[in-house]
Amino acid sequence: MSTTTPKALQGGEFLIRTSEPQDIFIPEEFNEEQRMIAQTCVEFLEQHVWPQLDAIDAQQEGLMVDLMNKAGELGLLGITVPEELNGFGKDFVTGMLATEKTGAGHSFSVAIAAHTGIGTLPILYYGTDEQRQKYIPKLATGEWKACYCLTEPGSGSDANSGKTKAVLTPDGKHYLINGQKMWITNGGFADLFTVFAKIDDDDNLSAFIVEKDFGGITLNPEEKKMGIKGSSTRQVFFNDCKVPVENLLSERQNGFKIAVNILNIGRIKLAGAALGGAKATVDTSVKYANERIQFGKPISAFGAIRQKLADQATYCYVVESATYRCSNDMERAIEELKAGGADHAKALLKGVEQYAAEAAILKVAGSECLDYVVDEGVQIYGGMGYSAESPVERAYRDSRINRIFEGTNEINRMLTVDMLLKRALKGQLDLLGPAQAVAAELMGIPDMTEPDDSLLGDEKRMVANFKKAVLMAAGGAAQKLGMELAKHQETLMHIADMVIDTYLAESVLLRTLKLADMKGADNVKEQVAMCQLYVHDAADRIHKWAKEAVNSFADGDEQRAMLMGAKRFSKNTPINTAELRKVIAKKMIAEGKYCY
């Protein structure tokens, strides 16, 4: 494996190259303007959203539209929209920060994310100049609200199997769209619909920009949902909806590509929003633990509660590390493409597409972090957590959809491995050489190098070995199963879990080392503890998943050798995790909030 790295890793290269702390971006490096935008988002939630959560969930008439209008007036709907189209023209990382902060807004966060993401971006990135000039300024200011019509009763994960049809009128001036869409976020109040349909008998979807006033659009009543009750979710029916031919978005049959690329952006943005919700829940958990008195003392004084608080915080810190690492990698790729002559829209799409596997990783990690944090939040609250009067009850219900949004976590796990292997087959990622080197290492004498006594030296060794475990399992599976690998979903899922933990472990390691260099190791003891805690726990998980992956495709001597490799590459030095959790929790309890 290489021991050096270019300044910016290409998508997937984290598996085969060693990154350096100075080469990644960490949240502690946000500039003053970014922090001001973040504060504006927080203040918006404090003033307009949190005091009205019950009314929002009851879908009080006009309330969500009013909130979207207010957000538009502040510029929150156009942070990454170019200035010439009435936006602020900020970069991808700044947009991610705003997404994180508004992610604590429960149903409002779903509405604003749908509008600024899947509602606006298809037109911004694939529209003609005329389409952008006509629609984007209205969306950036909130004058118009947007939704995205892809899913149908018979096509969810298999989006390209949609049955909605578009037929050209005899005069060639309009398409008539007929079909049914479901689970359409913002459907109840949207002025503009991005609609996916097949023209005639095409194999692939096309996309259309449809104004509500075109007619031929009817809506079912609002769906009754487990959570995000304040988010408008409707079925939408198109009955001879007459759409001008100039409202075809991009080229005919390019709709599926649009959907996939917009989902890449949506996945990493979902990780950011989930992170915002998770941090807010940690805040409420710490506050309640400090206020709740049992046996004559706050429950935050008890080890069982401190462990929960520490694990909540650690998961947030790790996901945050990976999310902003990837966001900045995407931003650097975008800027490089623009420097090479690509326009902003094409540069952004290609830059994000390069890190599609990382986006899928983060979608899984972010949504599962939030699910874990809110579940533990309910447990910390005890019986009160089950009451609708507590903030964690709503957070618990609202969280669950995130493992389904933007492609289920099962789909995203399989996509993670699939996209990495496809990049390898295209010659964009050299997985074969490093995988062969790991296979040869299995047959050799175990590495007996001297321990690294530097800060987090043991964790550096472990992360390097995690990569070897992934390459061993993925390489062995690809060699043994060949083209049949795609059918072995259980194997893919185990490998994906190894990949996810490896990316997160390296991200938190790099962030913590960079932070220690910036502030001094003695000033980041809690962050060092979180890094150690996550990496050592990840070692046990990776050992388990590696064994299960190997046992699913290997046998005989090959199986025995790879199982020995799984043990070797996930070896960790014993560490007192109870003490680490005490260190992490103590600072939060003192400050009364998530403080990392």
C-alpha positions as CSV (number, residue, x, y, z in Angstrom):
1,M,0.0,0.0,0.0
2,S,1.2,3.5,-0.8
3,T,2.5,5.6,2.1
4,T,2.1,8.9,0.4
5,T,-0.9,10.8,-0.9
6,P,-1.7,13.5,-3.4
7,K,-3.2,16.6,-1.9
8,A,-6.7,15.5,-2.8
9,L,-7.6,11.8,-2.9
10,Q,-9.8,10.7,-5.7
11,G,-13.1,8.9,-4.9
12,G,-12.5,5.6,-3.2
13,E,-8.7,6.1,-2.9
14,F,-9.0,6.2,0.9
15,L,-8.8,2.4,0.7
16,I,-5.5,2.2,-1.0
17,R,-3.6,5.4,0.1
18,T,-2.6,6.9,3.4
19,S,-4.0,10.4,4.0
20,E,-2.3,13.0,6.1
21,P,-4.1,15.2,8.6
22,Q,-3.1,18.4,6.8
23,D,-4.8,17.2,3.7
24,I,-8.3,17.2,5.1
25,F,-10.8,19.9,6.2
26,I,-12.1,19.8,9.7
27,P,-15.1,21.7,11.2
28,E,-12.8,23.7,13.5
29,E,-11.6,25.5,10.3
30,F,-14.9,27.1,9.4
31,N,-14.4,30.8,8.6
32,E,-16.2,33.7,10.2
33,E,-18.7,34.0,7.3
34,Q,-19.6,30.3,7.5
35,R,-20.1,30.6,11.3
36,M,-22.4,33.5,10.7
37,I,-24.5,31.6,8.2
38,A,-24.7,28.7,10.7
39,Q,-25.8,31.0,13.5
40,T,-28.5,32.5,11.2
41,C,-29.8,29.0,10.6
42,V,-29.8,28.2,14.4
43,E,-31.6,31.5,15.2
44,F,-34.2,30.8,12.6
45,L,-35.0,27.4,14.2
46,E,-35.0,29.0,17.7
47,Q,-37.4,31.8,16.7
48,H,-39.7,30.3,14.1
49,V,-39.6,26.5,14.2
50,W,-39.0,25.1,17.7
51,P,-41.8,27.2,19.4
52,Q,-44.3,25.8,16.8
53,L,-43.4,22.1,16.5
54,D,-46.8,20.9,17.6
55,A,-48.6,23.3,15.2
56,I,-46.2,22.1,12.4
57,D,-46.9,18.5,13.1
58,A,-50.6,19.2,13.1
59,Q,-50.1,20.8,9.6
60,Q,-51.7,24.0,10.6
61,E,-53.0,25.6,7.4
62,G,-50.3,27.8,5.7
63,L,-47.7,27.4,8.4
64,M,-45.1,25.5,6.5
65,V,-45.5,27.8,3.5
66,D,-45.1,30.8,5.8
67,L,-41.9,29.2,7.3
68,M,-40.5,28.6,3.9
69,N,-41.3,32.2,2.9
70,K,-39.4,33.5,6.0
71,A,-36.5,31.2,5.2
72,G,-36.4,32.5,1.6
73,E,-36.4,36.1,2.9
74,L,-33.2,35.3,4.9
75,G,-31.6,33.7,1.9
76,L,-31.6,30.2,3.4
77,L,-33.1,28.7,0.3
78,G,-30.4,29.9,-2.0
79,I,-27.1,29.6,-0.2
80,T,-25.4,27.6,-3.0
81,V,-27.4,29.1,-5.8
82,P,-25.3,31.4,-8.0
83,E,-25.6,35.1,-7.2
84,E,-26.8,35.9,-10.8
85,L,-29.8,33.7,-10.0
86,N,-30.7,35.4,-6.7
87,G,-28.6,33.1,-4.5
88,F,-25.6,33.7,-2.3
89,G,-23.2,31.7,-4.4
90,K,-21.5,29.9,-1.5
91,D,-19.5,26.7,-1.8
92,F,-20.5,23.1,-1.2
93,V,-19.0,23.0,2.3
94,T,-21.0,26.1,3.4
95,G,-24.2,24.6,1.9
96,M,-23.5,21.4,4.0
97,L,-23.1,23.5,7.2
98,A,-26.4,25.2,6.6
99,T,-28.0,21.8,5.9
100,E,-26.6,20.5,9.2
101,K,-27.9,23.4,11.2
102,T,-31.4,23.3,9.7
103,G,-31.3,19.5,10.2
104,A,-32.4,20.0,13.8
105,G,-35.8,21.4,12.6
106,H,-37.7,18.1,12.5
107,S,-40.4,18.3,9.8
108,F,-39.3,21.8,8.7
109,S,-35.8,20.3,7.9
110,V,-37.4,17.8,5.5
111,A,-39.4,20.6,3.7
112,I,-36.4,22.9,3.3
113,A,-34.0,20.0,2.3
114,A,-36.5,18.8,-0.4
115,H,-36.9,22.3,-1.8
116,T,-33.3,23.3,-1.9
117,G,-32.1,19.8,-2.9
118,I,-34.2,17.6,-5.1
119,G,-36.6,20.4,-5.8
120,T,-34.1,23.0,-7.1
121,L,-30.9,21.2,-8.1
122,P,-32.2,19.2,-11.2
123,I,-33.1,22.5,-12.9
124,L,-30.0,24.3,-11.6
125,Y,-27.6,21.6,-12.9
126,Y,-29.5,20.2,-15.9
127,G,-31.7,23.0,-17.1
128,T,-31.1,25.3,-20.1
129,D,-30.1,28.9,-19.5
130,E,-33.7,29.8,-20.2
131,Q,-35.1,27.3,-17.7
132,R,-32.6,28.4,-15.0
133,Q,-33.4,32.1,-15.6
134,K,-37.2,31.4,-15.5
135,Y,-37.3,29.2,-12.4
136,I,-34.2,29.3,-10.2
137,P,-34.6,32.9,-8.9
138,K,-38.2,32.1,-7.8
139,L,-37.0,29.0,-6.0
140,A,-34.0,30.7,-4.4
141,T,-36.2,33.4,-2.9
142,G,-39.0,31.1,-1.9
143,E,-41.5,32.8,-4.2
144,W,-42.2,29.3,-5.6
145,K,-41.8,26.0,-3.7
146,A,-40.6,22.9,-5.4
147,C,-41.0,19.1,-5.2
148,Y,-39.6,16.1,-7.0
149,C,-41.8,13.4,-8.5
150,L,-39.9,10.1,-9.0
151,T,-41.3,7.3,-6.8
152,E,-44.4,5.4,-7.9
153,P,-46.5,2.6,-6.2
154,G,-44.6,0.0,-8.2
155,S,-41.1,1.7,-8.5
156,G,-39.2,2.6,-5.4
157,S,-35.6,1.4,-5.3
158,D,-36.1,0.3,-9.0
159,A,-36.8,3.9,-10.1
160,N,-36.3,3.3,-13.8
161,S,-39.3,0.9,-13.8
162,G,-41.7,3.8,-13.4
163,K,-44.9,3.7,-15.5
164,T,-45.8,7.4,-15.9
165,K,-46.0,8.2,-19.6
166,A,-45.4,11.3,-21.7
167,V,-46.8,11.5,-25.2
168,L,-46.1,14.3,-27.7
169,T,-49.2,16.1,-29.0
170,P,-49.9,16.0,-32.7
171,D,-48.8,19.6,-33.1
172,G,-45.5,18.8,-31.5
173,K,-45.7,21.6,-29.0
174,H,-46.6,19.8,-25.8
175,Y,-46.2,16.5,-23.9
176,L,-49.2,15.0,-22.2
177,I,-48.2,13.4,-19.0
178,N,-50.3,10.6,-17.4
179,G,-49.4,8.6,-14.3
180,Q,-49.2,8.5,-10.5
181,K,-46.5,9.5,-8.1
182,M,-46.3,8.8,-4.4
183,W,-44.5,9.9,-1.2
184,I,-44.0,13.3,-2.8
185,T,-42.4,15.7,-0.2
186,N,-43.8,19.2,-0.4
187,G,-46.5,17.9,-2.7
188,G,-49.3,19.7,-0.9
189,F,-48.0,23.2,-1.5
190,A,-45.5,23.0,-4.4
191,D,-45.7,25.4,-7.3
192,L,-43.2,23.5,-9.4
193,F,-42.8,19.7,-9.9
194,T,-39.8,17.9,-11.4
195,V,-41.6,14.9,-13.0
196,F,-40.0,11.7,-14.3
197,A,-41.8,9.9,-17.1
198,K,-41.1,7.7,-20.1
199,I,-41.7,9.2,-23.5
200,D,-43.7,6.6,-25.6
201,D,-41.9,3.3,-25.2
202,D,-38.5,4.5,-24.1
203,D,-36.4,2.3,-22.0
204,N,-35.3,5.1,-19.7
205,L,-37.0,8.0,-17.9
206,S,-37.0,11.5,-19.1
207,A,-37.5,14.5,-16.8
208,F,-39.9,17.5,-17.1
209,I,-40.4,20.8,-15.4
210,V,-44.1,21.0,-14.6
211,E,-45.8,24.1,-13.2
212,K,-48.8,23.5,-11.0
213,D,-50.8,25.9,-13.1
214,F,-50.4,23.7,-16.2
215,G,-53.4,21.8,-15.0
216,G,-54.2,18.1,-15.1
217,I,-52.7,17.7,-11.6
218,T,-54.6,16.3,-8.6
219,L,-53.5,15.4,-5.1
220,N,-54.6,12.8,-2.6
221,P,-55.0,13.8,1.0
222,E,-51.9,14.1,3.2
223,E,-50.4,10.8,4.2
224,K,-50.6,9.7,7.8
225,K,-47.0,9.0,8.9
226,M,-45.1,7.6,11.8
227,G,-42.9,10.7,12.0
228,I,-42.1,13.9,10.2
229,K,-45.9,14.5,10.5
230,G,-45.5,18.2,9.6
231,S,-43.9,17.4,6.3
232,S,-46.4,17.5,3.4
233,T,-46.4,14.1,1.8
234,R,-49.0,13.5,-1.0
235,Q,-49.7,11.2,-3.9
236,V,-49.8,13.2,-7.1
237,F,-51.8,12.3,-10.2
238,F,-51.2,13.5,-13.7
239,N,-54.1,13.4,-16.0
240,D,-53.3,14.7,-19.5
241,C,-51.0,17.3,-17.9
242,K,-50.0,19.5,-20.7
243,V,-46.3,20.4,-20.6
244,P,-44.6,22.6,-23.2
245,V,-41.8,20.8,-25.1
246,E,-39.3,23.4,-23.9
247,N,-39.9,22.1,-20.4
248,L,-38.2,18.8,-21.1
249,L,-35.3,18.8,-18.7
250,S,-32.0,17.9,-20.3
251,E,-32.1,15.3,-23.1
252,R,-34.7,12.6,-23.8
253,Q,-34.1,9.5,-21.7
254,N,-31.6,11.3,-19.4
255,G,-34.0,11.3,-16.5
256,F,-32.5,8.3,-14.8
257,K,-29.1,9.8,-14.9
258,I,-30.5,13.0,-13.4
259,A,-32.1,11.1,-10.6
260,V,-29.0,9.2,-9.8
261,N,-26.7,12.2,-9.7
262,I,-29.1,14.3,-7.7
263,L,-29.4,11.4,-5.2
264,N,-25.6,11.5,-4.8
265,I,-25.9,15.0,-3.5
266,G,-29.0,14.2,-1.5
267,R,-27.2,11.3,0.3
268,I,-24.4,13.4,1.7
269,K,-26.8,16.2,2.5
270,L,-29.0,13.8,4.4
271,A,-25.9,12.8,6.5
272,G,-25.4,16.5,7.3
273,A,-29.1,17.0,8.3
274,A,-29.1,13.8,10.4
275,L,-26.0,15.1,12.1
276,G,-27.7,18.3,13.0
277,G,-30.7,16.4,14.5
278,A,-28.4,14.1,16.4
279,K,-26.4,16.9,18.0
280,A,-29.6,18.6,19.1
281,T,-30.7,15.3,20.7
282,V,-27.4,15.0,22.6
283,D,-28.0,18.5,23.9
284,T,-31.4,17.6,25.3
285,S,-30.0,14.3,26.7
286,V,-27.3,16.1,28.6
287,K,-29.7,18.7,29.9
288,Y,-32.2,16.2,31.1
289,A,-29.5,14.0,32.7
290,N,-28.2,17.0,34.6
291,E,-31.8,18.0,35.8
292,R,-33.2,14.6,36.6
293,I,-32.6,13.7,40.3
294,Q,-32.7,10.1,41.4
295,F,-31.2,8.6,44.7
296,G,-30.3,12.2,45.7
297,K,-28.2,13.1,42.7
298,P,-28.5,14.0,39.0
299,I,-28.6,10.9,36.8
300,S,-25.6,12.3,34.9
301,A,-23.6,11.3,37.9
302,F,-24.2,7.6,37.2
303,G,-21.8,5.5,35.0
304,A,-24.6,3.9,33.0
305,I,-25.9,7.3,31.9
306,R,-22.4,8.7,31.3
307,Q,-21.6,5.8,29.0
308,K,-24.7,6.6,26.9
309,L,-23.8,10.3,26.7
310,A,-20.3,9.5,25.7
311,D,-21.4,7.1,23.0
312,Q,-23.9,9.6,21.6
313,A,-21.2,12.2,21.4
314,T,-18.6,9.9,19.9
315,Y,-20.9,8.8,17.1
316,C,-21.7,12.5,16.3
317,Y,-18.1,13.5,16.3
318,V,-17.1,10.7,14.0
319,V,-19.9,11.3,11.5
320,E,-19.1,15.0,11.5
321,S,-15.5,14.3,10.8
322,A,-16.3,12.1,7.8
323,T,-19.0,14.4,6.5
324,Y,-16.9,17.5,6.2
325,R,-13.9,15.6,5.0
326,C,-15.9,14.3,2.1
327,S,-17.7,17.6,1.5
328,N,-14.4,19.4,1.2
329,D,-13.0,16.7,-1.1
330,M,-16.0,17.2,-3.3
331,E,-15.5,21.0,-3.3
332,R,-11.8,20.6,-4.3
333,A,-12.8,18.3,-7.1
334,I,-15.4,20.9,-8.3
335,E,-12.8,23.7,-8.2
336,E,-10.3,21.6,-10.2
337,L,-12.9,20.9,-12.8
338,K,-13.9,24.5,-13.1
339,A,-10.2,25.5,-13.4
340,G,-10.1,23.0,-16.3
341,G,-12.9,24.9,-18.1
342,A,-16.1,23.1,-16.9
343,D,-19.0,25.4,-16.1
344,H,-20.2,25.4,-12.5
345,A,-23.1,23.0,-12.9
346,K,-21.1,20.4,-14.8
347,A,-18.2,20.7,-12.4
348,L,-20.4,20.2,-9.4
349,L,-22.1,17.1,-10.8
350,K,-18.8,15.5,-11.9
351,G,-17.1,16.5,-8.6
352,V,-19.9,14.9,-6.5
353,E,-20.2,11.9,-8.8
354,Q,-16.5,11.1,-8.2
355,Y,-17.3,10.6,-4.5
356,A,-20.6,8.7,-5.0
357,A,-19.3,5.8,-2.9
358,E,-18.4,8.1,0.0
359,A,-21.8,9.8,-0.3
360,A,-23.5,6.4,0.1
361,I,-21.3,5.6,3.1
362,L,-22.2,8.9,4.7
363,K,-25.9,8.4,4.1
364,V,-25.8,5.1,6.0
365,A,-23.6,6.5,8.7
366,G,-25.5,9.7,9.3
367,S,-29.0,8.1,9.4
368,E,-27.8,5.3,11.7
369,C,-26.0,7.7,13.9
370,L,-29.2,9.7,14.4
371,D,-31.2,6.5,15.0
372,Y,-28.8,5.5,17.7
373,V,-28.6,8.8,19.3
374,V,-32.4,9.3,19.5
375,D,-32.9,5.8,20.8
376,E,-30.4,6.4,23.6
377,G,-32.0,9.8,24.2
378,V,-35.4,8.1,24.9
379,Q,-33.6,5.7,27.3
380,I,-31.9,8.5,29.2
381,Y,-35.3,10.2,29.6
382,G,-36.8,6.9,30.8
383,G,-40.6,6.9,31.1
384,M,-40.7,10.6,30.2
385,G,-39.0,9.8,26.9
386,Y,-42.0,7.8,25.9
387,S,-44.3,10.8,26.5
388,A,-45.2,13.1,23.7
389,E,-44.4,16.0,26.0
390,S,-40.7,15.2,25.8
391,P,-38.5,16.4,22.8
392,V,-36.9,13.0,22.3
393,E,-40.3,11.3,21.6
394,R,-40.7,13.4,18.4
395,A,-37.0,13.0,17.6
396,Y,-37.3,9.2,17.8
397,R,-40.3,9.1,15.4
398,D,-38.9,11.6,13.0
399,S,-35.5,9.8,12.8
400,R,-36.8,6.5,11.4
401,I,-37.5,7.7,7.8
402,N,-33.8,8.6,7.2
403,R,-32.8,5.0,6.8
404,I,-35.3,4.9,3.9
405,F,-34.9,8.3,2.3
406,E,-32.5,8.7,-0.6
407,G,-32.3,5.0,-1.2
408,T,-32.6,2.5,1.7
409,N,-29.5,1.8,3.7
410,E,-29.5,-1.7,2.3
411,I,-29.4,-0.3,-1.2
412,N,-26.7,2.2,-0.2
413,R,-24.5,-0.5,1.3
414,M,-24.6,-2.5,-1.8
415,L,-24.1,0.6,-4.0
416,T,-21.0,1.4,-1.9
417,V,-19.2,-1.8,-2.9
418,D,-20.6,-1.8,-6.5
419,M,-19.4,1.8,-7.2
420,L,-15.9,1.1,-5.8
421,L,-15.6,-2.0,-8.0
422,K,-16.9,-0.1,-11.0
423,R,-14.4,2.6,-10.5
424,A,-11.7,-0.2,-10.4
425,L,-13.0,-1.8,-13.6
426,K,-12.9,1.6,-15.4
427,G,-9.3,2.1,-14.3
428,Q,-10.2,5.0,-12.1
429,L,-9.2,3.2,-8.9
430,D,-6.4,0.6,-8.5
431,L,-7.9,-1.9,-6.2
432,L,-6.4,-5.0,-7.8
433,G,-2.7,-4.2,-7.1
434,P,-3.2,-3.5,-3.4
435,A,-5.6,-6.4,-3.0
436,Q,-3.0,-8.8,-4.5
437,A,-0.4,-7.3,-2.1
438,V,-2.6,-8.1,0.8
439,A,-3.2,-11.6,-0.4
440,A,0.6,-12.1,-0.7
441,E,1.0,-10.7,2.8
442,L,-1.4,-13.3,4.2
443,M,1.1,-16.0,3.1
444,G,4.0,-14.2,4.7
445,I,5.3,-13.7,8.2
446,P,3.2,-11.3,10.2
447,D,4.5,-7.7,10.4
448,M,6.5,-7.3,13.7
449,T,7.4,-3.6,13.3
450,E,8.0,-1.6,16.5
451,P,5.0,0.1,18.1
452,D,4.3,3.7,17.1
453,D,4.5,5.7,20.3
454,S,3.3,9.0,18.7
455,L,-0.2,10.4,19.5
456,L,-2.8,7.8,18.4
457,G,0.0,5.7,16.9
458,D,-1.8,2.5,17.7
459,E,-4.9,3.8,16.0
460,K,-2.9,4.7,12.9
461,R,-1.7,1.1,12.6
462,M,-5.3,-0.2,13.2
463,V,-6.8,2.0,10.5
464,A,-4.1,0.8,8.0
465,N,-5.0,-2.8,8.8
466,F,-8.7,-2.1,8.5
467,K,-8.0,-1.2,4.8
468,K,-6.2,-4.5,4.4
469,A,-9.1,-6.4,5.8
470,V,-11.4,-4.7,3.3
471,L,-9.1,-5.4,0.4
472,M,-8.7,-9.0,1.5
473,A,-12.5,-9.6,1.8
474,A,-13.5,-7.7,-1.3
475,G,-10.6,-9.0,-3.4
476,G,-11.3,-12.6,-2.3
477,A,-15.1,-12.3,-3.0
478,A,-14.5,-10.7,-6.4
479,Q,-12.0,-13.4,-7.4
480,K,-14.2,-16.2,-6.2
481,L,-17.6,-15.0,-7.2
482,G,-16.8,-12.9,-10.3
483,M,-19.8,-11.5,-12.0
484,E,-22.0,-13.4,-9.6
485,L,-20.9,-11.2,-6.7
486,A,-23.8,-8.8,-7.3
487,K,-26.2,-11.6,-6.4
488,H,-24.6,-12.3,-3.1
489,Q,-26.1,-9.4,-1.2
490,E,-25.3,-10.8,2.2
491,T,-21.6,-10.8,1.3
492,L,-21.8,-7.3,-0.2
493,M,-23.5,-6.0,3.0
494,H,-20.7,-7.3,5.2
495,I,-18.0,-5.8,3.0
496,A,-19.9,-2.5,2.9
497,D,-20.0,-2.4,6.7
498,M,-16.2,-2.9,6.8
499,V,-15.8,-0.1,4.2
500,I,-18.0,2.3,6.2
501,D,-16.3,1.7,9.5
502,T,-12.9,2.1,7.8
503,Y,-13.8,5.4,6.2
504,L,-15.2,6.8,9.5
505,A,-12.3,5.5,11.5
506,E,-9.7,7.1,9.3
507,S,-11.7,10.4,9.2
508,V,-11.9,10.7,12.9
509,L,-8.3,9.8,13.3
510,L,-7.2,12.5,10.8
511,R,-9.4,15.1,12.3
512,T,-8.2,14.4,15.8
513,L,-4.5,14.5,14.8
514,K,-5.0,17.8,12.9
515,L,-6.9,19.2,15.9
516,A,-4.1,18.2,18.3
517,D,-1.6,19.9,16.0
518,M,-3.7,23.0,16.0
519,K,-4.5,23.2,19.7
520,G,-2.0,20.9,21.4
521,A,-2.7,17.3,22.5
522,D,-3.4,18.3,26.1
523,N,-6.2,20.5,25.0
524,V,-8.1,17.9,23.0
525,K,-8.1,15.0,25.5
526,E,-11.8,14.3,24.9
527,Q,-11.4,14.2,21.1
528,V,-8.5,11.8,21.5
529,A,-10.7,9.6,23.7
530,M,-13.5,9.6,21.2
531,C,-11.1,8.6,18.4
532,Q,-9.7,5.8,20.5
533,L,-13.1,4.6,21.5
534,Y,-14.4,4.5,18.0
535,V,-11.4,2.9,16.4
536,H,-11.1,0.2,19.0
537,D,-14.8,-0.6,18.8
538,A,-14.6,-0.6,15.0
539,A,-11.9,-3.3,15.2
540,D,-14.2,-5.7,16.9
541,R,-17.0,-5.0,14.3
542,I,-14.6,-5.4,11.4
543,H,-13.4,-8.7,12.7
544,K,-17.0,-10.0,12.9
545,W,-17.9,-8.7,9.4
546,A,-14.7,-10.0,7.8
547,K,-15.3,-13.5,9.2
548,E,-18.9,-13.5,8.0
549,A,-17.9,-12.3,4.5
550,V,-15.1,-14.8,4.2
551,N,-17.3,-17.7,5.4
552,S,-19.9,-16.8,2.8
553,F,-17.6,-17.5,-0.2
554,A,-14.4,-19.3,0.9
555,D,-13.5,-22.8,2.1
556,G,-10.6,-25.1,2.8
557,D,-7.1,-23.6,3.1
558,E,-8.2,-20.3,1.5
559,Q,-10.8,-19.9,4.2
560,R,-8.4,-20.7,7.0
561,A,-5.8,-18.2,5.7
562,M,-8.3,-15.4,5.3
563,L,-9.8,-16.0,8.7
564,M,-6.4,-15.7,10.2
565,G,-6.0,-12.5,8.1
566,A,-9.3,-11.2,9.5
567,K,-8.0,-11.7,13.0
568,R,-4.6,-10.2,12.2
569,F,-6.0,-7.1,10.5
570,S,-8.5,-6.3,13.3
571,K,-6.2,-6.8,16.2
572,N,-6.4,-4.1,18.8
573,T,-4.5,-3.4,22.0
574,P,-6.5,-3.7,25.2
575,I,-7.8,-0.3,26.3
576,N,-10.0,0.9,29.2
577,T,-13.0,2.1,27.3
578,A,-14.9,2.9,30.5
579,E,-12.3,5.5,31.4
580,L,-12.5,7.0,27.9
581,R,-16.2,7.4,28.2
582,K,-15.9,9.1,31.6
583,V,-13.5,11.6,30.0
584,I,-15.9,12.3,27.1
585,A,-19.0,12.6,29.3
586,K,-17.4,14.7,32.0
587,K,-16.9,17.8,29.8
588,M,-20.4,17.6,28.3
589,I,-22.0,17.3,31.8
590,A,-20.0,20.3,32.9
591,E,-21.1,22.4,30.0
592,G,-24.6,21.1,29.8
593,K,-24.5,20.4,26.1
594,Y,-22.8,18.7,23.2
595,C,-19.5,20.6,23.1
596,Y,-17.3,19.0,20.5
